[in-house]
Amino acid sequence: MRYHLGWVDRHGNPSPNPSSQGKALRPTLCMFACDALQGDPRQAAPAAAALELIHNFSLVHDDIQDEGTERRHQPTVWALWGTPRALVAGDAMQCLGDLSSLLANGEVPAKTAMRVSQLLTDSYLEMIEGQCRDLQFEQRAAIEPDEYLEMIALKTGALIRSSLAIGATIAVDDDDTVAGVARFGRAIGRLFQIRDDYLGIWGDEAIVGKSTDSDIVQRKKSYPIVFAFKHASGSSREELTRLYALESMEESDVDRVMEVLEEIGADKQTNELTTSTAQEALAALGSLELPPWATDDAEKLVEFLASRLF
């Protein structure tokens, strides 16, 4: 677990590579929301830790399901120690996350701590449902873009949305405010995943930290692929259908998929969706009454998520 979190190397020595610790987006959003709503971010620290543990348990299991051998510039847990140990490590992280969400140290009311625990559990149940849908999509040729967006709202968006909602819940006892913060979180979640889908095909492998052809090799139905199947016609659609029916893809097959994607403008469309989702996030942010520093930070976050390279 310490290795996956980027704290130590495979031998248990302190990690020399800070990038292996990930972005810590979810715990940061949780503590930001609490602080922005005049709460004490220290009270949100246990919930923030819980969010990071739950997110990372899902990554350990996701790497097993995808047979991914590299994450955050280092080998994945299952690739080093095998599937059984990786499964147990992921399960243990989930348990620790559940426990951490209730560790309020007496600083928040018991009712609030229970509400935080409920929000967290509900969100990772949504996350698991989204993962199930994603796995199902791998066996289907035809997926509607709206179906895909619903899936990522669960798989990726639920935990990001709840990160902000949990921080807000700790700070204020106001359902309308929490709902408004959650709307911003919902848009942020979609923005994060759509940009991730772009980077998964057209990103710089040295910066992203994993192979950028893995999504195609594994025949994952990310947004550019869903768009391609929806809009490709004639020989391009026949070629996509043939390639995605192969038992395994060679480098030349990946290159041909890339050609088809660029022929129909999947890269451009993915960028346009990124831009419109960023605008949606800013509109949701505009409906919130936050101090100027918080609004400024949130706007910078939207800008970063829309243009990030990793």
N, C-alpha and C positions, 0 to 999 in steps of 0.2 A: 504493500500500500504506500509506504514512504517513497519507494522508487517511482511508482506511477505519478504520485503528486509532485515529483521533481525535487524532493528534499535530499535524497541520497542517490548514489549511483548503484549499479547492480551488485556491488560488493558491500554496500552499507556505508560507504564513505560519503561525507557531505558533497552534494552535487556541485560540480564546477560550472554547470550550464543553467543559468537562471531561466532561459527560455523554455526549459522542460517543465516549468511550473505552470504553464498555461497563462491565460489572460485574466483569470479571476473576475470575469465580468459579472457573474451572478451575485457573489457576495458584495462586490462593490456597489451594484445597483441597490441592493437591500439597504446597506448602510447609508448610501446617498439619499434614498427616499426618506429614511428616518430623519436624517439631518436636515434635509430640505423642508420638512414639515415641522421644524422646531422641536424634534425629539432628540433624545440622547443617543447617538450612534453606538455608544458602548453597550447599550441595552440590546441592540440589534446584532451584536457580535456572535452570540451562540447560533442564531438563526442563519446568519451569513455563513458560518462554518458548515452548518447543516446543508445549505444549498450547494456549496462547493463539493461536499462529500457525495451528495446525491448525484450531482452532475458527473462526477468522476466515476462513480460506480457504473453509471450508464455507459461511459466511454470504455471501461474495461470490458464490459459485456459486448458492446458494439464491435470492438476490435475482434473479438472471438467470432461473432456472427459474420463479419465481413472478411475474416481471415486477413485483416490488416496487420502488417508486420512492423510498421513504423508510425510513431505519433510523437509530435513535439521534438523532432530531431533525434529520437532514440528508439530502440526496439520496444515493441509493446510487451505487456506483462505475459500474455499467453505465449508469445514467440520465445521468450526467455525461459519460462518455467512450466509451460504446458497449460492446456485448457483446464484441467481440474483445479489447479492452484489459482488460476486466474478467476475462475468462477467463485471460489471461496473468498478471494480478496474483494471482488465486487460485492458479494453478499455482505461481507463484514462492513464495507463502506456504507452500504445502505442502512445497516443497523446503527452504526455510529451517527449517521445523519439524523435518523429518527430520534435518537437519544439527545443529540445536541440541540435539536429544535425545542426541546422542553427544558433545557438548562438556562432558566432565566435568572438564577441566583437570587430569587426573591425580589428582583428589581422591577418586574412587571407583574401585573395582576395575573392570577392563575387563569382567569377567563381569557385573557389576551394570549397567554402561552398556549392554551388549548386551541385557540383560533388559529394561531400561527402553525401549530402542528397539523391542523386540518387542512389549511391552505397548502402546506408543503406536500402532504400525502395525496391530496386531490390532484395536485399538479403533476406529481411523478406517475400517478396512475394514467393521466392523460398522455404523458411522455411515453409510457410503455405501450399504450394503445397506438400512438403515432408510429412507434417502431414496428409494431405488428402490421400496420397498414403499409409501411415502407417495404417490409419484407414481402408482403403480398404483391405489391406493385412490380417487384422483380419478375414475377411470373406472368404478368399481363403486358400485352403489347399496347393496348389502347387505354390511356389514362387521360382524363380531362384535366386541363390546367386548374380548374376550381377544386377538383378532388385532391390534386397535389398540394394546393395552398391550404386546404383543410388539414391535410396530413402534417404539414410542417408547423401549422398552428398548434398541433398537439405535441409532436416529437421535439421540436426546438422551442416553440413559442411559449408553451405552458410554463416551463420552469423560469424562463426570463420574465414573463408576465408576473408570476407569483413572487419573484425576487423583489420587484418594486412594490407589489401589493402587501407583502409581508412587512417590509420596512415601513410602509405607510400605516399599517395596522398597529405596529408597536408605538408609532408616534402619536396617532390621533384615534379617537373613537368616533369616526364619521364615515358612514358607508358611502356617501356620495363622493367624498374625497378619495377614498380607497378605490372606488370604481373608476374615477377619472385617471388616477395613476395607473391602474391596470390597463386602461385603453392605450395609454402611451406605451406601456410594456408590451402589449399585443403587437403594435406596429413595429417596435424595436425587434421583437422576436422574428417577425417575417423579414425585416431588413437584414438581420444578421444571417439568416439561412439563405436568402436569395444571393447575397454577396458571397457566401460560402460556396454556393453552387457554381457561381462564376469562377471563383478561384480554383475549384476542384477540377476545372477543365483548362482554363486559360491562365491560371496563376503561375508564379515563378516557384518551381519546386524547391529551390534553395531557401526561399523565404517562407513558403507555406509550411515546410517541415515534414511533408509526406509526398509520395508520388502523386503527380497531378494527372496521371492517366488511370489511376486506380478506380475511379468512379465509372469510367467507360469499360475497363477490363472486367469489373464485377457486374457490369450491365445495370448499374443503379439508375433509377429513373429520377434524376435530378431535374430541376426546372428546364434547363436548355434541351434535355433529351425529350421531356414531355412536350415541349413546344415543337420540337422537330417532328415527332410522330403525329402531332395534331396538324401541322401545316405543310409537311413535305408531301410531294405528289410525284407521280410517274416513276422514273427510274431511281430518283433519290429515295422515295419511300420504300421501293422494292429493295434497295441496297441496305437501308436501315433495318428493315424487317429481317433480311438475310443475316446481317451481321449480329443482330441481337438474338438470333436463334442458334448461333454457334455455341458449341460446348465450351470453347475457350477462344480468346482473341489473341492474335499475333500483333506485333507492332504495326504491320501494314494495315491490319483491320482497324486499329485505333486511329491511324492516320486518315483512313477513308471516312470514319465517323466524323472526325474533325472537319474534313472537307465539306461533308453534307451540312453540318451545323453552320458553317460559315456561309455556304451557298444560300441558305434560307434565312440568314440573319439572326440566328439564335443568340449569338453574343450581343448584338445590338438590342434585341428584345429584352434580354435579361438585364442589361444595363438600364433600359427604360423603366422596367418594373422596379428596379432598385431606386431610381430617382423618384418615382411616384409614391413608393412606400416611405421614403424619407420625408416627402412632403406630408404624407398622412401622419407620420410621427410628430412632425412639427406642429401640425394643426391640433393634435391631441394635447401636445405640450402647451399650446396657447390657451387652452381652456382651463389650465390649472393656475391657482394663485400661489406662486412660489417667489421667494426672494430673488432679486436680480442675479446674484452669484449662481444660484441653482439653475435658473433658466439658461444662463450663459453656458454653464457646464453641460447641461443636457443638450443644448443645441450643438456644442462641439462634439459630443458623443455621437449624435446623429450623423454629423459630417464625417466623423472618423469611420463609423460603421458602413457608410455608403461608399467609401473610397479606400478602405483598408487593403493592404497587400498580403496580410497573413491572418 
